[in-house]
Amino acid sequence: MEILSKFVYVIMLLSAAGIIVLVLLQHGKGADMGTGFGAGASGSLFGATGAANFLSRTTGILAAVFFVSTLALAWFATNRPKTVGGVMQNLPVQSAPASGVPGEPAPGVVPAGPPAAPKPTEIPK
């Protein structure tokens, strides 16, 4: 499930970048005024009206992919397996390494001694 959600994240980011690029490539409605008299429109790669149609269809397809990936990520976020307890309860138990000499504490372990005596405190007069 983790790998699939990362894959959907990548698809979402690529579709978002594609939408941004395609929207910036498209001409606005005011830009068509100059091409109405044939100023370079027929010499384009897609023909007189093919570029606008191709770019708008591709933008729509990428928008649909972005929408579906957003819904998939929302579904992944709400359907995670429930864990019982807190964060500290899910940690693995670590045992102290055994000492080589019997009777000596393990390295890094402080032996228990008598409790420290409380410090005397002065009472203000």
C-alpha positions, 0 to 999 in steps of 0.5 A, spaced: 500 500 500 505 504 501 508 503 494 502 504 491 501 511 494 508 513 492 506 511 485 500 515 485 504 521 488 508 521 482 503 521 478 499 527 481 506 531 481 507 529 473 500 531 471 500 537 475 506 540 472 503 538 465 497 542 466 501 548 468 505 547 462 499 546 457 496 552 460 501 556 459 502 554 452 495 556 450 493 562 447 488 567 450 482 569 447 485 576 445 491 572 442 486 570 436 485 577 433 491 577 430 491 570 427 484 571 424 487 574 418 492 568 417 498 571 420 502 564 421 496 560 423 496 555 417 504 554 418 503 551 425 505 544 427 497 542 428 494 546 422 490 553 423 485 550 429 489 544 431 493 546 436 488 549 440 484 543 440 490 538 441 492 543 447 485 543 450 484 536 450 490 534 453 489 539 459 482 536 460 485 529 460 491 531 465 486 534 469 482 528 470 488 524 471 490 529 477 483 529 480 483 521 480 489 521 483 487 526 488 481 522 490 486 516 490 490 519 495 484 521 499 482 514 499 489 511 502 489 516 507 482 514 510 483 507 509 490 506 513 490 500 518 488 502 525 494 501 530 493 500 537 496 504 543 501 510 542 508 511 538 512 508 544 508 502 544 510 500 537 518 500 538 521 494 538 524 492 545 532 492 546 535 488 551 542 490 554 548 486 552 550 481 556 557 482 560 562 477 559 564 477 567 559 474 572 557 479 577 559 485 573 554 490 570 553 490 562 557 496 559 553 502 559 548 500 565 549 504 571 549 499 577 543 501 582 546 504 589 543 507 595 538 513 594 541 519 594 540 523 600 536 529 600 539 536 600 538 540 606 534 546 604 534 553 608 527 556 610 527 563 609 525 567 616 
